[in-house]
Amino acid sequence: MSRLALTSVENKVHLHHRIMASLTVQASWVDAESGNTVFVEGLTENLGENSALVNLNILPPVGSEVRLRIYDEEKTIIEVPTQVIRVERDPSKPLAALSVLENLKKWKQNALTAAQKWVTRNWQLNYDEEWVN
């Protein structure tokens, strides 16, 4: 009969918080077939502690390295190397899940702060009126 060892470390649930924000991005990568650099603009769906889900019209291949630049009102917030970990090829909403490869501390400080500010700004613009139940 096998026994399971349960400790507080094994049972700890890791919650990664994501911020649902729509920030402008530019993604660029080198096309493996042509060798040309592809530049695509899009919007974030959400930002996590070490990842981003972005809506792009042209999707990079899974596993490829993508340079991700996030903007807020034409100003660059951060530019980081990422790797594509998943794509969703829905024609109405093509998405790429990107994992941040470097500068995680700067990512958390700059990208997540900008996303939180976007949420606050969007909330204030849309909900300044009195709440209706």
C-alpha positions as CSV (number, residue, x, y, z in Angstrom):
1,M,0.0,0.0,0.0
2,S,1.4,3.4,-1.0
3,R,1.4,6.3,1.3
4,L,1.0,10.0,0.5
5,A,3.1,12.5,2.3
6,L,1.3,15.7,2.7
7,T,3.1,18.8,3.9
8,S,2.2,22.4,3.9
9,V,4.6,23.0,1.0
10,E,3.0,20.3,-1.1
11,N,-0.6,21.6,-0.4
12,K,0.2,25.2,-0.9
13,V,-2.0,26.6,-3.7
14,H,-0.1,29.1,-5.9
15,L,-2.4,31.8,-7.1
16,H,-1.0,33.9,-9.9
17,H,-2.8,37.1,-10.1
18,R,-3.8,38.4,-13.6
19,I,-4.9,41.9,-14.5
20,M,-7.5,42.2,-17.2
21,A,-6.3,45.3,-19.1
22,S,-6.2,46.4,-22.7
23,L,-2.8,48.0,-23.3
24,T,-1.3,48.5,-26.8
25,V,1.5,46.1,-27.7
26,Q,4.0,45.6,-30.5
27,A,5.3,42.1,-31.0
28,S,8.2,41.2,-33.2
29,W,9.9,38.0,-34.1
30,V,12.1,36.5,-36.9
31,D,10.1,34.4,-39.4
32,A,11.9,31.0,-39.6
33,E,11.1,30.5,-43.3
34,S,12.0,33.9,-44.8
35,G,14.4,35.2,-42.1
36,N,12.4,38.5,-42.1
37,T,11.4,40.3,-38.9
38,V,7.7,40.4,-38.4
39,F,6.1,43.4,-36.6
40,V,2.5,43.1,-35.3
41,E,0.5,45.5,-33.2
42,G,-2.2,44.3,-30.9
43,L,-3.8,44.6,-27.4
44,T,-3.3,42.7,-24.2
45,E,-6.1,40.6,-22.8
46,N,-4.5,40.2,-19.5
47,L,-1.1,40.5,-17.8
48,G,0.2,38.1,-15.2
49,E,3.2,38.0,-12.9
50,N,5.4,36.5,-15.6
51,S,3.2,36.3,-18.7
52,A,0.9,38.1,-21.0
53,L,-2.1,37.1,-23.2
54,V,-2.1,39.2,-26.3
55,N,-4.5,39.6,-29.2
56,L,-2.5,39.7,-32.5
57,N,-3.7,39.5,-36.1
58,I,-0.7,37.4,-37.1
59,L,0.3,34.8,-34.6
60,P,3.9,33.7,-34.0
61,P,4.8,30.0,-33.9
62,V,4.6,28.2,-30.5
63,G,8.1,28.0,-29.0
64,S,9.4,31.1,-30.8
65,E,11.0,34.0,-29.1
66,V,9.0,37.3,-29.4
67,R,10.1,40.7,-28.4
68,L,7.2,42.3,-26.7
69,R,6.8,46.1,-26.2
70,I,3.9,47.5,-24.2
71,Y,2.7,51.0,-24.6
72,D,0.5,53.3,-22.6
73,E,-0.6,56.4,-24.6
74,E,2.3,56.2,-27.1
75,K,4.9,55.9,-24.3
76,T,6.9,52.6,-24.0
77,I,6.2,51.0,-20.6
78,I,8.5,48.0,-21.0
79,E,10.2,45.9,-23.7
80,V,11.0,42.3,-22.8
81,P,11.9,39.0,-24.5
82,T,9.1,36.4,-24.3
83,Q,8.5,32.9,-25.5
84,V,5.2,31.8,-27.1
85,I,3.7,29.0,-24.9
86,R,0.3,28.7,-26.6
87,V,-1.8,30.2,-29.4
88,E,-5.5,30.3,-30.0
89,R,-6.3,30.5,-33.7
90,D,-9.8,31.7,-33.4
91,P,-10.4,34.0,-36.5
92,S,-12.5,36.4,-34.4
93,K,-9.9,36.7,-31.6
94,P,-6.4,35.3,-32.3
95,L,-4.4,35.1,-29.1
96,A,-0.9,34.3,-28.1
97,A,0.2,33.4,-24.6
98,L,3.6,34.7,-23.9
99,S,6.0,33.9,-21.0
100,V,8.4,36.6,-20.0
101,L,12.0,35.4,-20.2
102,E,14.0,38.2,-18.5
103,N,13.6,41.2,-16.3
104,L,10.7,39.8,-14.2
105,K,11.2,42.3,-11.4
106,K,11.0,45.2,-13.9
107,W,8.0,43.4,-15.6
108,K,6.1,43.3,-12.3
109,Q,7.0,46.9,-11.4
110,N,6.2,48.5,-14.8
111,A,3.8,46.2,-16.7
112,L,1.6,45.2,-13.8
113,T,1.5,48.7,-12.4
114,A,0.5,50.1,-15.8
115,A,-2.2,47.4,-16.1
116,Q,-3.6,48.3,-12.7
117,K,-3.6,52.0,-13.6
118,W,-5.5,51.1,-16.8
119,V,-8.1,49.2,-14.8
120,T,-8.5,52.1,-12.4
121,R,-8.8,54.6,-15.2
122,N,-11.3,52.4,-17.1
123,W,-13.3,51.8,-14.0
124,Q,-13.5,55.6,-13.2
125,L,-14.5,56.4,-16.8
126,N,-17.2,53.8,-17.0
127,Y,-18.6,53.9,-13.4
128,D,-18.6,57.5,-12.3
129,E,-22.4,57.3,-12.3
130,E,-24.3,56.0,-9.3
131,W,-24.4,52.2,-9.0
132,V,-27.7,50.6,-10.0
133,N,-28.7,47.3,-8.5
